[in-house]
Amino acid sequence: MNTKLTILLAAGLFLAVGTQAQGRFDNRRDINHDRMEVRHDRMEIRHDRRDVRYDRNDLRHDRRDFYRDRRDLRYDRRNRHCF
């Protein structure tokens, strides 16, 4: 009877430790998954900021070209008699 009790107690402890370890593994996996999501989101934000910067530069260049063309047109209208 004593050996059966010892075996049952050992099996119970083994199951308890095993489920506890499984819980830790699940938590660790969840934490690593969340870290990867945060890392991925930061990377997307970095790329979005870069794209916005490029778009802003393109708009600035387009605006500069537009103002230059407008200035040239105004100059041509004022100096039409020179042609």
PASE-282879 format. One line per 8 residues: number of its first residue (from 1); for each residue x, y, z of N, C-alpha, C. Coordinates in nm, 4 decimals, m for minus. Each point is the difference from the previous one (the first is absolute). Layout:
PASE-282879
NUM) X Y Z X Y Z X Y Z  ...
This chain:
PASE-282879
1) 0.0823 m0.1187 0.0000 m0.0823 0.1187 0.0000 0.0871 0.1256 0.0000  0.1076 m0.0049 0.0674 0.0891 0.1145 0.0109 0.0638 0.0343 m0.1350  0.0337 m0.0977 m0.0799 0.0610 0.0263 m0.1300 m0.1017 0.0580 m0.0987  m0.1243 m0.0473 0.0101 m0.1048 0.0554 m0.0871 m0.0208 0.1476 0.0313  m0.0018 0.0335 0.1256 m0.0179 0.1388 0.0404 0.1172 0.0860 m0.0466  0.1186 m0.0539 0.0099 0.1189 0.0726 m0.0449 m0.0038 0.0212 m0.1505  m0.0404 m0.1013 m0.0728 m0.0087 0.0118 m0.1465 m0.1073 0.1013 m0.0392  m0.1152 m0.0050 0.0662 m0.1071 0.0964 m0.0292 0.0441 0.1426 0.0340
9) 0.0665 0.0155 0.1119 0.0493 0.1323 0.0402 0.1029 0.0524 m0.0992  0.0905 m0.0876 m0.0436 0.1017 0.0401 m0.0976 m0.0653 0.0363 m0.1335  m0.0991 m0.0761 m0.0429 m0.0698 0.0290 m0.1253 m0.0751 0.1327 0.0102  m0.0626 0.0230 0.1137 m0.0708 0.1268 0.0213 0.0944 0.1184 m0.0035  0.1142 m0.0127 0.0661 0.0992 0.1082 m0.0025 0.0544 0.0217 m0.1409  0.0216 m0.1105 m0.0710 0.0490 0.0104 m0.1373 m0.1009 0.0746 m0.0881  m0.1280 m0.0329 0.0141 m0.1040 0.0696 m0.0780 m0.0105 0.1469 0.0392  0.0095 0.0281 0.1295 m0.0089 0.1385 0.0463 0.1163 0.0827 m0.0541
17) 0.1193 m0.0553 0.0086 0.1178 0.0709 m0.0511 m0.0082 0.0141 m0.1513  m0.0482 m0.1046 m0.0669 m0.0119 0.0046 m0.1457 m0.0985 0.1052 m0.0477  m0.1149 0.0098 0.0670 m0.0981 0.1023 m0.0409 0.0513 0.1389 0.0333  0.0712 0.0139 0.1109 0.0573 0.1291 0.0355 0.1037 0.0428 m0.1035  0.0830 m0.0939 m0.0429 0.1012 0.0302 m0.1020 m0.0682 0.0341 m0.1323  m0.1078 m0.0700 m0.0311 m0.0733 0.0295 m0.1232 m0.0566 0.1417 0.0053  m0.0506 0.0403 0.1159 m0.0518 0.1359 0.0163 0.1093 0.1036 m0.0201  0.1187 m0.0274 0.0548 0.1116 0.0924 m0.0192 0.0396 0.0084 m0.1462
25) m0.0004 m0.1156 m0.0668 0.0350 m0.0009 m0.1421 m0.1022 0.0792 m0.0804  m0.1290 m0.0168 0.0331 m0.1040 0.0757 m0.0703 0.0168 0.1498 0.0217  0.0303 0.0391 0.1251 0.0199 0.1421 0.0287 0.1205 0.0536 m0.0753  0.1077 m0.0772 m0.0001 0.1204 0.0434 m0.0701 m0.0274 0.0130 m0.1498  m0.0757 m0.0951 m0.0556 m0.0341 0.0050 m0.1419 m0.0860 0.1226 m0.0297  m0.0973 0.0297 0.0875 m0.0841 0.1178 m0.0186 0.0826 0.1288 0.0069  0.0922 0.0064 0.0954 0.0849 0.1188 0.0144 0.0863 0.0178 m0.1239  0.0607 m0.1085 m0.0483 0.0828 0.0100 m0.1206 m0.0838 0.0394 m0.1206
33) m0.1214 m0.0516 m0.0079 m0.0888 0.0361 m0.1111 m0.0340 0.1489 0.0051  m0.0300 0.0500 0.1204 m0.0299 0.1430 0.0150 0.1219 0.0845 m0.0351  0.1185 m0.0440 0.0405 0.1213 0.0750 m0.0350 0.0197 0.0069 m0.1508  m0.0258 m0.1116 m0.0675 0.0138 m0.0010 m0.1455 m0.1026 0.0922 m0.0654  m0.1219 0.0031 0.0541 m0.1010 0.0914 m0.0539 0.0422 0.1451 0.0179  0.0530 0.0332 0.1175 0.0458 0.1372 0.0262 0.1142 0.0345 m0.0947  0.0937 m0.0926 m0.0176 0.1126 0.0234 m0.0908 m0.0491 0.0222 m0.1426  m0.0983 m0.0798 m0.0412 m0.0552 0.0134 m0.1350 m0.0722 0.1338 m0.0159
41) m0.0778 0.0398 0.1017 m0.0697 0.1289 m0.0062 0.0984 0.1160 m0.0078  0.1089 m0.0077 0.0774 0.1011 0.1062 m0.0059 0.0629 0.0082 m0.1377  0.0244 m0.1159 m0.0604 0.0576 m0.0017 m0.1338 m0.0971 0.0634 m0.1004  m0.1285 m0.0315 0.0119 m0.0992 0.0595 m0.0899 m0.0071 0.1512 0.0183  0.0065 0.0460 0.1251 m0.0031 0.1442 0.0271 0.1216 0.0666 m0.0618  0.1166 m0.0637 0.0128 0.1216 0.0547 m0.0595 m0.0143 0.0129 m0.1511  m0.0554 m0.1031 m0.0629 m0.0191 0.0044 m0.1448 m0.1030 0.1071 m0.0391  m0.1059 0.0118 0.0789 m0.1011 0.1017 m0.0287 0.0584 0.1401 0.0123
49) 0.0834 0.0219 0.1025 0.0619 0.1313 0.0160 0.0907 0.0322 m0.1181  0.0740 m0.1017 m0.0454 0.0875 0.0184 m0.1158 m0.0822 0.0349 m0.1235  m0.1112 m0.0696 m0.0203 m0.0850 0.0278 m0.1153 m0.0588 0.1410 0.0073  m0.0398 0.0422 0.1198 m0.0529 0.1357 0.0167 0.1078 0.1021 m0.0319  0.1229 m0.0246 0.0445 0.1094 0.0929 m0.0266 0.0243 0.0126 m0.1505  m0.0016 m0.1146 m0.0707 0.0182 0.0039 m0.1450 m0.1147 0.0745 m0.0679  m0.1225 m0.0248 0.0459 m0.1144 0.0700 m0.0591 0.0092 0.1503 0.0238  0.0414 0.0378 0.1212 0.0146 0.1423 0.0295 0.1061 0.0644 m0.0891
57) 0.1099 m0.0695 m0.0223 0.1044 0.0522 m0.0881 m0.0512 0.0134 m0.1430  m0.0752 m0.0990 m0.0467 m0.0576 0.0079 m0.1342 m0.0954 0.1187 m0.0118  m0.0827 0.0202 0.1007 m0.0917 0.1148 m0.0031 0.0768 0.1313 m0.0009  0.1068 0.0054 0.0799 0.0790 0.1230 0.0027 0.0618 0.0287 m0.1364  0.0497 m0.1042 m0.0655 0.0585 0.0185 m0.1327 m0.1066 0.0389 m0.1026  m0.1163 m0.0636 0.0086 m0.1086 0.0358 m0.0923 m0.0453 0.1435 0.0219  m0.0109 0.0407 0.1256 m0.0409 0.1370 0.0304 0.1040 0.0986 m0.0516  0.1267 m0.0342 0.0183 0.1075 0.0864 m0.0479 m0.0063 0.0141 m0.1520
65) m0.0232 m0.1114 m0.0698 m0.0121 0.0050 m0.1456 m0.1220 0.0805 m0.0431  m0.1093 m0.0162 0.0736 m0.1206 0.0761 m0.0323 0.0243 0.1496 0.0147  0.0596 0.0411 0.1116 0.0272 0.1427 0.0209 0.0992 0.0534 m0.1030  0.0958 m0.0807 m0.0363 0.0958 0.0412 m0.1015 m0.0697 0.0198 m0.1352  m0.0878 m0.0927 m0.0353 m0.0744 0.0141 m0.1261 m0.0907 0.1219 0.0028  m0.0650 0.0230 0.1127 m0.0869 0.1173 0.0116 0.0796 0.1293 m0.0117  0.1156 0.0038 0.0625 0.0860 0.1179 m0.0075 0.0469 0.0229 m0.1437  0.0373 m0.1101 m0.0671 0.0429 0.0132 m0.1390 m0.1132 0.0484 m0.0889
73) m0.1203 m0.0484 0.0235 m0.1151 0.0437 m0.0785 m0.0280 0.1480 0.0234  0.0066 0.0423 0.1244 m0.0208 0.1408 0.0323 0.1079 0.0858 m0.0674  0.1225 m0.0474 0.0016 0.1083 0.0741 m0.0638 m0.0235 0.0086 m0.1509  m0.0453 m0.1083 m0.0604 m0.0265 m0.0001 m0.1441 m0.1128 0.0959 m0.0348  m0.1013 0.0095 0.0833 m0.1117 0.0918 m0.0284 0.0452 0.1455 0.0096  0.0839 0.0284 0.0978 0.0463 0.1389 0.0144 0.0933 0.0399 m0.1123  0.0781 m0.0941 m0.0472 0.1005 0.0326 m0.1010 m0.0372 m0.0546 m0.1374  m0.1270 0.0060 m0.0323 m0.0458 m0.0520 m0.1278 0.0489 0.0849 m0.1169
81) 0.0175 0.1256 0.0226 0.0405 0.0900 m0.1072 0.1435 m0.0240 m0.0441  0.0777 m0.0735 0.0780 0.1405 m0.0254 m0.0347 0.0143 m0.1036 m0.1111  m0.1034 m0.0760 m0.0238 0.0126 m0.1078 m0.0992 m0.0263 0.0485 m0.1371
